């Protein structure tokens, strides 16, 4: 797992599930955007844990 703009990984995990769980925990603690990427680098899913300046209407 890497933080955006980081040169090297901050967490190593044996499975993708472990990496996602750990990354989501870190993202919640830091109030940041959390993005899960596929092997080809495309974003598979995204969660926002920070302040959303454009919350959904409704």
mmCIF file of the N, C-alpha and C atoms, coordinates in Angstrom:
data_MODEL
# 
_entry.id   MODEL 
# 
loop_
_atom_site.group_PDB 
_atom_site.id 
_atom_site.type_symbol 
_atom_site.label_atom_id 
_atom_site.label_alt_id 
_atom_site.label_comp_id 
_atom_site.label_asym_id 
_atom_site.label_entity_id 
_atom_site.label_seq_id 
_atom_site.pdbx_PDB_ins_code 
_atom_site.Cartn_x 
_atom_site.Cartn_y 
_atom_site.Cartn_z 
_atom_site.occupancy 
_atom_site.B_iso_or_equiv 
_atom_site.pdbx_formal_charge 
_atom_site.auth_seq_id 
_atom_site.auth_comp_id 
_atom_site.auth_asym_id 
_atom_site.auth_atom_id 
_atom_site.pdbx_PDB_model_num 
ATOM 1   N N  . UNK A 1 1  ? 0.854   -1.160  0.000   1.00 0.00 ? 1  UNK A N  1 
ATOM 2   C CA . UNK A 1 1  ? 0.000   0.000   0.000   1.00 0.00 ? 1  UNK A CA 1 
ATOM 3   C C  . UNK A 1 1  ? 0.901   1.223   0.000   1.00 0.00 ? 1  UNK A C  1 
ATOM 4   N N  . UNK A 1 2  ? 0.544   2.213   -0.834  1.00 0.00 ? 2  UNK A N  1 
ATOM 5   C CA . UNK A 1 2  ? 1.299   3.449   -0.936  1.00 0.00 ? 2  UNK A CA 1 
ATOM 6   C C  . UNK A 1 2  ? 0.398   4.644   -0.743  1.00 0.00 ? 2  UNK A C  1 
ATOM 7   N N  . UNK A 1 3  ? 0.917   5.621   -0.095  1.00 0.00 ? 3  UNK A N  1 
ATOM 8   C CA . UNK A 1 3  ? 0.230   6.911   0.023   1.00 0.00 ? 3  UNK A CA 1 
ATOM 9   C C  . UNK A 1 3  ? 0.469   7.678   -1.271  1.00 0.00 ? 3  UNK A C  1 
ATOM 10  N N  . UNK A 1 4  ? -0.508  8.460   -1.704  1.00 0.00 ? 4  UNK A N  1 
ATOM 11  C CA . UNK A 1 4  ? -0.383  9.227   -2.938  1.00 0.00 ? 4  UNK A CA 1 
ATOM 12  C C  . UNK A 1 4  ? 0.873   10.081  -2.950  1.00 0.00 ? 4  UNK A C  1 
ATOM 13  N N  . UNK A 1 5  ? 1.663   9.965   -4.002  1.00 0.00 ? 5  UNK A N  1 
ATOM 14  C CA . UNK A 1 5  ? 2.888   10.730  -4.140  1.00 0.00 ? 5  UNK A CA 1 
ATOM 15  C C  . UNK A 1 5  ? 4.093   10.109  -3.457  1.00 0.00 ? 5  UNK A C  1 
ATOM 16  N N  . UNK A 1 6  ? 3.892   9.039   -2.717  1.00 0.00 ? 6  UNK A N  1 
ATOM 17  C CA . UNK A 1 6  ? 5.000   8.382   -2.026  1.00 0.00 ? 6  UNK A CA 1 
ATOM 18  C C  . UNK A 1 6  ? 5.816   7.550   -3.004  1.00 0.00 ? 6  UNK A C  1 
ATOM 19  N N  . UNK A 1 7  ? 7.092   7.442   -2.746  1.00 0.00 ? 7  UNK A N  1 
ATOM 20  C CA . UNK A 1 7  ? 7.968   6.668   -3.606  1.00 0.00 ? 7  UNK A CA 1 
ATOM 21  C C  . UNK A 1 7  ? 7.978   5.190   -3.275  1.00 0.00 ? 7  UNK A C  1 
ATOM 22  N N  . UNK A 1 8  ? 7.679   4.858   -2.036  1.00 0.00 ? 8  UNK A N  1 
ATOM 23  C CA . UNK A 1 8  ? 7.707   3.444   -1.648  1.00 0.00 ? 8  UNK A CA 1 
ATOM 24  C C  . UNK A 1 8  ? 6.499   3.102   -0.783  1.00 0.00 ? 8  UNK A C  1 
ATOM 25  N N  . UNK A 1 9  ? 6.262   1.820   -0.646  1.00 0.00 ? 9  UNK A N  1 
ATOM 26  C CA . UNK A 1 9  ? 5.094   1.338   0.095   1.00 0.00 ? 9  UNK A CA 1 
ATOM 27  C C  . UNK A 1 9  ? 5.237   1.615   1.590   1.00 0.00 ? 9  UNK A C  1 
ATOM 28  N N  . UNK A 1 10 ? 4.121   1.943   2.232   1.00 0.00 ? 10 UNK A N  1 
ATOM 29  C CA . UNK A 1 10 ? 4.119   2.179   3.673   1.00 0.00 ? 10 UNK A CA 1 
ATOM 30  C C  . UNK A 1 10 ? 3.654   0.954   4.444   1.00 0.00 ? 10 UNK A C  1 
ATOM 31  N N  . UNK A 1 11 ? 2.950   0.042   3.776   1.00 0.00 ? 11 UNK A N  1 
ATOM 32  C CA . UNK A 1 11 ? 2.446   -1.186  4.396   1.00 0.00 ? 11 UNK A CA 1 
ATOM 33  C C  . UNK A 1 11 ? 2.588   -2.325  3.404   1.00 0.00 ? 11 UNK A C  1 
ATOM 34  N N  . UNK A 1 12 ? 3.021   -3.471  3.896   1.00 0.00 ? 12 UNK A N  1 
ATOM 35  C CA . UNK A 1 12 ? 3.083   -4.675  3.072   1.00 0.00 ? 12 UNK A CA 1 
ATOM 36  C C  . UNK A 1 12 ? 2.103   -5.688  3.644   1.00 0.00 ? 12 UNK A C  1 
ATOM 37  N N  . UNK A 1 13 ? 1.348   -6.348  2.769   1.00 0.00 ? 13 UNK A N  1 
ATOM 38  C CA . UNK A 1 13 ? 0.358   -7.333  3.200   1.00 0.00 ? 13 UNK A CA 1 
ATOM 39  C C  . UNK A 1 13 ? 0.462   -8.561  2.309   1.00 0.00 ? 13 UNK A C  1 
ATOM 40  N N  . UNK A 1 14 ? 0.067   -9.708  2.845   1.00 0.00 ? 14 UNK A N  1 
ATOM 41  C CA . UNK A 1 14 ? 0.120   -10.959 2.088   1.00 0.00 ? 14 UNK A CA 1 
ATOM 42  C C  . UNK A 1 14 ? -1.027  -11.076 1.089   1.00 0.00 ? 14 UNK A C  1 
ATOM 43  N N  . UNK A 1 15 ? -2.170  -10.471 1.407   1.00 0.00 ? 15 UNK A N  1 
ATOM 44  C CA . UNK A 1 15 ? -3.325  -10.562 0.511   1.00 0.00 ? 15 UNK A CA 1 
ATOM 45  C C  . UNK A 1 15 ? -3.887  -9.171  0.236   1.00 0.00 ? 15 UNK A C  1 
ATOM 46  N N  . UNK A 1 16 ? -4.637  -9.065  -0.841  1.00 0.00 ? 16 UNK A N  1 
ATOM 47  C CA . UNK A 1 16 ? -5.279  -7.793  -1.171  1.00 0.00 ? 16 UNK A CA 1 
ATOM 48  C C  . UNK A 1 16 ? -6.278  -7.413  -0.086  1.00 0.00 ? 16 UNK A C  1 
ATOM 49  N N  . UNK A 1 17 ? -6.999  -8.397  0.459   1.00 0.00 ? 17 UNK A N  1 
ATOM 50  C CA . UNK A 1 17 ? -7.977  -8.140  1.523   1.00 0.00 ? 17 UNK A CA 1 
ATOM 51  C C  . UNK A 1 17 ? -7.301  -7.500  2.731   1.00 0.00 ? 17 UNK A C  1 
ATOM 52  N N  . UNK A 1 18 ? -6.135  -8.022  3.144   1.00 0.00 ? 18 UNK A N  1 
ATOM 53  C CA . UNK A 1 18 ? -5.404  -7.449  4.283   1.00 0.00 ? 18 UNK A CA 1 
ATOM 54  C C  . UNK A 1 18 ? -4.977  -6.013  3.978   1.00 0.00 ? 18 UNK A C  1 
ATOM 55  N N  . UNK A 1 19 ? -4.502  -5.779  2.762   1.00 0.00 ? 19 UNK A N  1 
ATOM 56  C CA . UNK A 1 19 ? -4.069  -4.437  2.373   1.00 0.00 ? 19 UNK A CA 1 
ATOM 57  C C  . UNK A 1 19 ? -5.243  -3.461  2.379   1.00 0.00 ? 19 UNK A C  1 
ATOM 58  N N  . UNK A 1 20 ? -6.392  -3.895  1.875   1.00 0.00 ? 20 UNK A N  1 
ATOM 59  C CA . UNK A 1 20 ? -7.584  -3.041  1.848   1.00 0.00 ? 20 UNK A CA 1 
ATOM 60  C C  . UNK A 1 20 ? -8.040  -2.716  3.264   1.00 0.00 ? 20 UNK A C  1 
ATOM 61  N N  . UNK A 1 21 ? -8.099  -3.720  4.127   1.00 0.00 ? 21 UNK A N  1 
ATOM 62  C CA . UNK A 1 21 ? -8.535  -3.495  5.511   1.00 0.00 ? 21 UNK A CA 1 
ATOM 63  C C  . UNK A 1 21 ? -7.611  -2.514  6.226   1.00 0.00 ? 21 UNK A C  1 
ATOM 64  N N  . UNK A 1 22 ? -6.302  -2.705  6.079   1.00 0.00 ? 22 UNK A N  1 
ATOM 65  C CA . UNK A 1 22 ? -5.324  -1.833  6.735   1.00 0.00 ? 22 UNK A CA 1 
ATOM 66  C C  . UNK A 1 22 ? -5.370  -0.422  6.143   1.00 0.00 ? 22 UNK A C  1 
ATOM 67  N N  . UNK A 1 23 ? -5.473  -0.344  4.825   1.00 0.00 ? 23 UNK A N  1 
ATOM 68  C CA . UNK A 1 23 ? -5.536  0.955   4.164   1.00 0.00 ? 23 UNK A CA 1 
ATOM 69  C C  . UNK A 1 23 ? -6.766  1.745   4.550   1.00 0.00 ? 23 UNK A C  1 
ATOM 70  N N  . UNK A 1 24 ? -7.898  1.072   4.633   1.00 0.00 ? 24 UNK A N  1 
ATOM 71  C CA . UNK A 1 24 ? -9.146  1.737   5.021   1.00 0.00 ? 24 UNK A CA 1 
ATOM 72  C C  . UNK A 1 24 ? -9.028  2.268   6.458   1.00 0.00 ? 24 UNK A C  1 
ATOM 73  N N  . UNK A 1 25 ? -8.421  1.492   7.342   1.00 0.00 ? 25 UNK A N  1 
ATOM 74  C CA . UNK A 1 25 ? -8.228  1.927   8.731   1.00 0.00 ? 25 UNK A CA 1 
ATOM 75  C C  . UNK A 1 25 ? -7.349  3.183   8.781   1.00 0.00 ? 25 UNK A C  1 
ATOM 76  N N  . UNK A 1 26 ? -6.256  3.180   8.039   1.00 0.00 ? 26 UNK A N  1 
ATOM 77  C CA . UNK A 1 26 ? -5.358  4.336   8.004   1.00 0.00 ? 26 UNK A CA 1 
ATOM 78  C C  . UNK A 1 26 ? -6.083  5.549   7.422   1.00 0.00 ? 26 UNK A C  1 
ATOM 79  N N  . UNK A 1 27 ? -6.839  5.338   6.357   1.00 0.00 ? 27 UNK A N  1 
ATOM 80  C CA . UNK A 1 27 ? -7.570  6.427   5.710   1.00 0.00 ? 27 UNK A CA 1 
ATOM 81  C C  . UNK A 1 27 ? -8.587  7.053   6.657   1.00 0.00 ? 27 UNK A C  1 
ATOM 82  N N  . UNK A 1 28 ? -9.294  6.238   7.407   1.00 0.00 ? 28 UNK A N  1 
ATOM 83  C CA . UNK A 1 28 ? -10.266 6.763   8.387   1.00 0.00 ? 28 UNK A CA 1 
ATOM 84  C C  . UNK A 1 28 ? -9.564  7.598   9.448   1.00 0.00 ? 28 UNK A C  1 
ATOM 85  N N  . UNK A 1 29 ? -8.436  7.101   9.949   1.00 0.00 ? 29 UNK A N  1 
ATOM 86  C CA . UNK A 1 29 ? -7.701  7.814   10.995  1.00 0.00 ? 29 UNK A CA 1 
ATOM 87  C C  . UNK A 1 29 ? -7.168  9.153   10.501  1.00 0.00 ? 29 UNK A C  1 
ATOM 88  N N  . UNK A 1 30 ? -6.763  9.217   9.232   1.00 0.00 ? 30 UNK A N  1 
ATOM 89  C CA . UNK A 1 30 ? -6.168  10.435  8.689   1.00 0.00 ? 30 UNK A CA 1 
ATOM 90  C C  . UNK A 1 30 ? -7.175  11.321  7.962   1.00 0.00 ? 30 UNK A C  1 
ATOM 91  N N  . UNK A 1 31 ? -8.403  10.818  7.777   1.00 0.00 ? 31 UNK A N  1 
ATOM 92  C CA . UNK A 1 31 ? -9.430  11.600  7.100   1.00 0.00 ? 31 UNK A CA 1 
ATOM 93  C C  . UNK A 1 31 ? -9.102  11.869  5.641   1.00 0.00 ? 31 UNK A C  1 
ATOM 94  N N  . UNK A 1 32 ? -8.637  10.833  4.947   1.00 0.00 ? 32 UNK A N  1 
ATOM 95  C CA . UNK A 1 32 ? -8.216  10.989  3.558   1.00 0.00 ? 32 UNK A CA 1 
ATOM 96  C C  . UNK A 1 32 ? -9.076  10.168  2.605   1.00 0.00 ? 32 UNK A C  1 
ATOM 97  N N  . UNK A 1 33 ? -8.855  10.376  1.323   1.00 0.00 ? 33 UNK A N  1 
ATOM 98  C CA . UNK A 1 33 ? -9.498  9.597   0.263   1.00 0.00 ? 33 UNK A CA 1 
ATOM 99  C C  . UNK A 1 33 ? -8.780  8.248   0.173   1.00 0.00 ? 33 UNK A C  1 
ATOM 100 N N  . UNK A 1 34 ? -9.543  7.169   0.029   1.00 0.00 ? 34 UNK A N  1 
ATOM 101 C CA . UNK A 1 34 ? -8.976  5.820   -0.069  1.00 0.00 ? 34 UNK A CA 1 
ATOM 102 C C  . UNK A 1 34 ? -9.366  5.229   -1.410  1.00 0.00 ? 34 UNK A C  1 
ATOM 103 N N  . UNK A 1 35 ? -8.368  4.880   -2.230  1.00 0.00 ? 35 UNK A N  1 
ATOM 104 C CA . UNK A 1 35 ? -8.632  4.324   -3.560  1.00 0.00 ? 35 UNK A CA 1 
ATOM 105 C C  . UNK A 1 35 ? -8.002  2.953   -3.684  1.00 0.00 ? 35 UNK A C  1 
ATOM 106 N N  . UNK A 1 36 ? -8.777  2.016   -4.217  1.00 0.00 ? 36 UNK A N  1 
ATOM 107 C CA . UNK A 1 36 ? -8.303  0.660   -4.469  1.00 0.00 ? 36 UNK A CA 1 
ATOM 108 C C  . UNK A 1 36 ? -8.071  0.541   -5.970  1.00 0.00 ? 36 UNK A C  1 
ATOM 109 N N  . UNK A 1 37 ? -6.867  0.111   -6.340  1.00 0.00 ? 37 UNK A N  1 
ATOM 110 C CA . UNK A 1 37 ? -6.495  0.003   -7.746  1.00 0.00 ? 37 UNK A CA 1 
ATOM 111 C C  . UNK A 1 37 ? -6.437  -1.456  -8.188  1.00 0.00 ? 37 UNK A C  1 
ATOM 112 N N  . UNK A 1 38 ? -6.761  -1.691  -9.455  1.00 0.00 ? 38 UNK A N  1 
ATOM 113 C CA . UNK A 1 38 ? -6.582  -3.008  -10.065 1.00 0.00 ? 38 UNK A CA 1 
ATOM 114 C C  . UNK A 1 38 ? -5.106  -3.195  -10.403 1.00 0.00 ? 38 UNK A C  1 
ATOM 115 N N  . UNK A 1 39 ? -4.737  -4.386  -10.842 1.00 0.00 ? 39 UNK A N  1 
ATOM 116 C CA . UNK A 1 39 ? -3.352  -4.652  -11.217 1.00 0.00 ? 39 UNK A CA 1 
ATOM 117 C C  . UNK A 1 39 ? -2.871  -3.749  -12.342 1.00 0.00 ? 39 UNK A C  1 
ATOM 118 N N  . UNK A 1 40 ? -3.792  -3.328  -13.223 1.00 0.00 ? 40 UNK A N  1 
ATOM 119 C CA . UNK A 1 40 ? -3.404  -2.468  -14.341 1.00 0.00 ? 40 UNK A CA 1 
ATOM 120 C C  . UNK A 1 40 ? -3.324  -0.990  -13.949 1.00 0.00 ? 40 UNK A C  1 
ATOM 121 N N  . UNK A 1 41 ? -3.574  -0.674  -12.678 1.00 0.00 ? 41 UNK A N  1 
ATOM 122 C CA . UNK A 1 41 ? -3.441  0.689   -12.180 1.00 0.00 ? 41 UNK A CA 1 
ATOM 123 C C  . UNK A 1 41 ? -4.711  1.516   -12.202 1.00 0.00 ? 41 UNK A C  1 
ATOM 124 N N  . UNK A 1 42 ? -5.778  0.994   -12.809 1.00 0.00 ? 42 UNK A N  1 
ATOM 125 C CA . UNK A 1 42 ? -7.043  1.732   -12.826 1.00 0.00 ? 42 UNK A CA 1 
ATOM 126 C C  . UNK A 1 42 ? -7.716  1.654   -11.459 1.00 0.00 ? 42 UNK A C  1 
ATOM 127 N N  . UNK A 1 43 ? -8.454  2.701   -11.105 1.00 0.00 ? 43 UNK A N  1 
ATOM 128 C CA . UNK A 1 43 ? -9.148  2.741   -9.819  1.00 0.00 ? 43 UNK A CA 1 
ATOM 129 C C  . UNK A 1 43 ? -10.351 1.805   -9.868  1.00 0.00 ? 43 UNK A C  1 
ATOM 130 N N  . UNK A 1 44 ? -10.390 0.847   -8.937  1.00 0.00 ? 44 UNK A N  1 
ATOM 131 C CA . UNK A 1 44 ? -11.489 -0.115  -8.857  1.00 0.00 ? 44 UNK A CA 1 
ATOM 132 C C  . UNK A 1 44 ? -12.616 0.427   -7.985  1.00 0.00 ? 44 UNK A C  1 
ATOM 133 N N  . UNK A 1 45 ? -12.261 1.087   -6.876  1.00 0.00 ? 45 UNK A N  1 
ATOM 134 C CA . UNK A 1 45 ? -13.260 1.700   -6.004  1.00 0.00 ? 45 UNK A CA 1 
ATOM 135 C C  . UNK A 1 45 ? -12.599 2.790   -5.176  1.00 0.00 ? 45 UNK A C  1 
ATOM 136 N N  . UNK A 1 46 ? -13.429 3.636   -4.571  1.00 0.00 ? 46 UNK A N  1 
ATOM 137 C CA . UNK A 1 46 ? -12.923 4.779   -3.837  1.00 0.00 ? 46 UNK A CA 1 
ATOM 138 C C  . UNK A 1 46 ? -13.843 5.081   -2.659  1.00 0.00 ? 46 UNK A C  1 
ATOM 139 N N  . UNK A 1 47 ? -13.241 5.455   -1.524  1.00 0.00 ? 47 UNK A N  1 
ATOM 140 C CA . UNK A 1 47 ? -13.991 5.860   -0.334  1.00 0.00 ? 47 UNK A CA 1 
ATOM 141 C C  . UNK A 1 47 ? -13.407 7.171   0.169   1.00 0.00 ? 47 UNK A C  1 
ATOM 142 N N  . UNK A 1 48 ? -14.261 8.095   0.577   1.00 0.00 ? 48 UNK A N  1 
ATOM 143 C CA . UNK A 1 48 ? -13.806 9.358   1.130   1.00 0.00 ? 48 UNK A CA 1 
ATOM 144 C C  . UNK A 1 48 ? -14.061 9.350   2.628   1.00 0.00 ? 48 UNK A C  1 
ATOM 145 N N  . UNK A 1 49 ? -13.007 9.585   3.404   1.00 0.00 ? 49 UNK A N  1 
ATOM 146 C CA . UNK A 1 49 ? -13.131 9.586   4.862   1.00 0.00 ? 49 UNK A CA 1 
ATOM 147 C C  . UNK A 1 49 ? -12.870 10.965  5.450   1.00 0.00 ? 49 UNK A C  1 
ATOM 148 N N  . UNK A 1 50 ? -12.711 11.962  4.584   1.00 0.00 ? 50 UNK A N  1 
ATOM 149 C CA . UNK A 1 50 ? -12.426 13.306  5.066   1.00 0.00 ? 50 UNK A CA 1 
ATOM 150 C C  . UNK A 1 50 ? -13.599 14.237  4.889   1.00 0.00 ? 50 UNK A C  1 
ATOM 151 N N  . UNK A 1 51 ? -13.308 15.510  4.949   1.00 0.00 ? 51 UNK A N  1 
ATOM 152 C CA . UNK A 1 51 ? -14.313 16.548  4.767   1.00 0.00 ? 51 UNK A CA 1 
ATOM 153 C C  . UNK A 1 51 ? -14.677 16.621  3.288   1.00 0.00 ? 51 UNK A C  1 
ATOM 154 N N  . UNK A 1 52 ? -15.943 16.466  2.968   1.00 0.00 ? 52 UNK A N  1 
ATOM 155 C CA . UNK A 1 52 ? -16.401 16.508  1.582   1.00 0.00 ? 52 UNK A CA 1 
ATOM 156 C C  . UNK A 1 52 ? -16.959 17.897  1.287   1.00 0.00 ? 52 UNK A C  1 
ATOM 157 N N  . UNK A 1 53 ? -16.235 18.713  0.489   1.00 0.00 ? 53 UNK A N  1 
ATOM 158 C CA . UNK A 1 53 ? -16.718 20.062  0.204   1.00 0.00 ? 53 UNK A CA 1 
ATOM 159 C C  . UNK A 1 53 ? -17.956 20.070  -0.693  1.00 0.00 ? 53 UNK A C  1 
ATOM 160 N N  . UNK A 1 54 ? -18.255 18.963  -1.375  1.00 0.00 ? 54 UNK A N  1 
ATOM 161 C CA . UNK A 1 54 ? -19.421 18.855  -2.257  1.00 0.00 ? 54 UNK A CA 1 
ATOM 162 C C  . UNK A 1 54 ? -20.248 17.629  -1.884  1.00 0.00 ? 54 UNK A C  1 
ATOM 163 N N  . UNK A 1 55 ? -20.921 17.650  -0.731  1.00 0.00 ? 55 UNK A N  1 
ATOM 164 C CA . UNK A 1 55 ? -21.700 16.471  -0.322  1.00 0.00 ? 55 UNK A CA 1 
ATOM 165 C C  . UNK A 1 55 ? -22.854 16.212  -1.288  1.00 0.00 ? 55 UNK A C  1 
ATOM 166 N N  . UNK A 1 56 ? -23.311 14.966  -1.387  1.00 0.00 ? 56 UNK A N  1 
ATOM 167 C CA . UNK A 1 56 ? -24.421 14.658  -2.292  1.00 0.00 ? 56 UNK A CA 1 
ATOM 168 C C  . UNK A 1 56 ? -25.709 15.351  -1.851  1.00 0.00 ? 56 UNK A C  1 
ATOM 169 N N  . UNK A 1 57 ? -26.522 15.730  -2.828  1.00 0.00 ? 57 UNK A N  1 
ATOM 170 C CA . UNK A 1 57 ? -27.799 16.383  -2.524  1.00 0.00 ? 57 UNK A CA 1 
ATOM 171 C C  . UNK A 1 57 ? -28.837 15.336  -2.151  1.00 0.00 ? 57 UNK A C  1 
ATOM 172 N N  . UNK A 1 58 ? -29.745 15.699  -1.282  1.00 0.00 ? 58 UNK A N  1 
ATOM 173 C CA . UNK A 1 58 ? -30.835 14.783  -0.969  1.00 0.00 ? 58 UNK A CA 1 
ATOM 174 C C  . UNK A 1 58 ? -31.111 14.679  0.419   1.00 0.00 ? 58 UNK A C  1 
# 
